[in-house]
């Protein structure tokens, strides 16, 4: 992720950084209502990250769950 590609919620940004550290690809989509995606390249599964989730903590937990599910793929 580039410098301008940070998520505005601290909890979600921390989860996205953990995803990158685990080898998952984080992409920022500037043209849609979603913020971007967390992608597991070996199995092509992806998780949609929302711009303005109802609960930033719950969104971060969902990202962490995706990380744990795909930790063995990479």
Phi, psi and omega in degrees: 000143176278176182295322181279002184259023180281146175280145185286343179263127185299318181298316182290319179299319178296319178294322178294323177294321176296322179298316178296321179295333179274000177097007177274152181268130178247122180242145179253125181252106186275353187256006184229180178283339176279151178286321182168204185220151167250123188240134172264107186295318181299322183252000177061022176275146179222153179240130180275127178258125183273151178292310184231078179290158178297323179225115180296325179295318178293322178296319178296321178296321179294321177296317178297323176296319177297319178300312182296322180295325185252015180296327182276350182289319188282000000 
